Amino acid sequence: MTEPIDWNDHYRLGHLPWDTGQPSSELLRVFSHYSVQRCRVLEIGCGTGTNSVWLAQQGFDVTGIDLAPLAIEQAEKRAHAAGVTVQFMVADVLAMPELVNPFDFFFDRGCYHAVRRTAPEQYATSVARQLVTGGRGLILAGNAKEPHVPGPPVVTEEQIRHDLGSSFHILDLHEFRFDEAPGVPERFLGWSCLIEKR
């Protein structure tokens, strides 16, 4: 049995191999390509808030959630330093509180591929509850065609379609490479998955 990960320890020790300090280039590409209009956005697994802050700087109404209280503390400091307003909260994607207004879009860089190892069937229904009908989301996940240790957890195309298909239409699913992070020179192969709530 795998021991549960204490994500707070990663932030306490500064061991954040996924934290590039820059907004995700794939997020920027998707928002530009699909001309995503200003709306309410939920970032799942927001970490230190880099992507949430960038979204707020573009005029989006952003809420960021993370399981690690230390991540949320760092994210709040980042938003304050950037002079933007983002609502951050400590929350588990599989047991999210019922938020007052549903979201139009969500972004997940690496949360899905971590939680699906223990609860693959819960992720999609939990996230879908937070979205308007027709709401969209972008999930970035590790690709099983190139598993690495260390490296991100990985999933296959079949697993993605199975896990997400009951709650979402998959609009676009393609391979990409994660951005290089400090101290992690390899750009890991991933899946970029754009979905729409059924």
N, C-alpha and C positions, 0 to 999 in steps of 0.2 A: 504494500500500500504506500503510495506516495505521500510524504508529509505535506501539509498545506503550506503554501508560500506565505511568509510574513512580508508583504510588500513594503510595510513601513521600514523594515530593516534596510531595504535597498536605498531608501531616501536618507536614512540615518547614516549609512556608510558611504553614501555618494556613489554606489554601484548602479549606474543607470545606463546600460549599454544601448538602450533604445532612445535616449534623450539627446538629440542632435543640437538642441539649442536654437534651431531654425524651424519655421513652419514646414510641414511636409510638402515636398515638391510635387508629390502625386495629388495631394489635396488641392494645391494651387492649380495644377493642370486640369483637374476635373471641374473645378469652379469656373475656370476660364473657358474650357471647351463647351460646357453645358450652360454657360451664362446664368449661373445660379443667382437668383434675385435675393435681395435682403429679406430675411425671414428669421423665425425662431430656430436656433440650432442647439442641439445637445451634443456635447463631446463626451464620449464614454471612455473612461480611463484617461483622463486629461493630464495626469502626471503634473509636471511643473507649469503647465498652462500655456506652453508656447503656441500651440495651434488655436486655443481658445482666445488668446490675446490677439493673434493675427486676425481671426474672424471678427472680433469686436472692433478692431481698427478699420475693417472694411464696412462697418455699419450694421453687422448682424447682432441680433439679440441672443446672447450666448449664455448657456448654463453648462458648467463642466463638473463632472462627477468623477471621483476616484475612491478606491477602497482605503487608501493610505492617508491618514490625517496629515502626515508630514508633507506629502505631495500637495495637498490642498493649501497648507500654510505657504509653501513656496509659490504656488500658483497665484495666491492672493497678493503676495509681495510683487510678483512679476506684473500683474495687472495694475497695481497701484503705481509702480515705477513707470509703466507705459501710459498712465493717465486714462485708462479705459475702465468701463464697468463690465464685470463678468460676475454672474452668480456662481460661486463654487460651493460644492457640498460633498461631504463624505457620504458615499452611498455604494451599495453593491448592485451591479447591473442586474443580478438575478433576483433582487429583492428591492427594487427601487420604490421610493415613496410615490404616491399618486400626486404628481405635480399639477398645479392649478390649470395651466394651459398646455395643450398638446404641442408638440414640435413639428416643424415642417421638414426638418432635415436633421440627420445625426452623422457624426463622424467617429469612427473607431479605428485607431491605429494600434492594433495589437491586443485588444481586450478579448475579442471573440476567440482567437486561436488559443488563448490561455484558459478561458473558462470552459471551452467545449470539451476539454479533456475529462472533466468531471460531470458536466451537465449540458451535453450537446442539444438536448431537446428544449431546454428552458430559455436559452438565449433569445431566440427569435420571438417567442411570445412575449417575453418580458419587455423587449425593446419595442415591439409593435404597439404595445399598450400606450406607449408614450408619444405616439405619432398620430397626426391627422390621417384620415384616409387618403391614400395617394402620396403620403409623405415619403421622402427618399432618404437614403443613407449611403455612405461610402465606408466600406470595411476594407482594411489592409491587413492581410494575414500571411504568415509564413507558408511557403510552397513546398509540398512534400517531394517534389522532383529533385530538390537539393537540400536534404536535411543536414543540419550542422549542429555540433555540440562543441563549444557553446554556440548559441544562435537562437532565433525565435522558434517557438513551437510551430509545427507544420501541419497542414491539412491538404487533402486531395481535392480536386475539382468535384468529384462525386460526393464527398463529405459536405462541401459547401452547399451544393444543390440540395442535398438531403436535409441538412440542418435548417436551411433558410427557406426552402421552397414552400412550406405550408403557410407561412405568413407573408412572404414577399415574392414579387416577380423579380427575377434577375435581369436587369437591363443591359449590363455589360460586365463581363468577367474576363480579365486578361492578366498576363504575367507582367510584372514590373520589378524593379530593384529598389529596395529600401535605401534611403539616404545613408551616407556614411556618418557614423557617430564618432565623437572624440575617443581615441584609444581603440576603436573598432574599425580598422581600415576596410574590411570586407563589406561589400554591398550585397546583402542577402537577397535571394530570389523570393518574391512574394506574389500574392494574388491581390489585384485591385478589383473589388466587387461593388458595383453600383446597383442598388436595389430600390424597389418601390413597394410600399405597403399595399397588400391586396384589399 
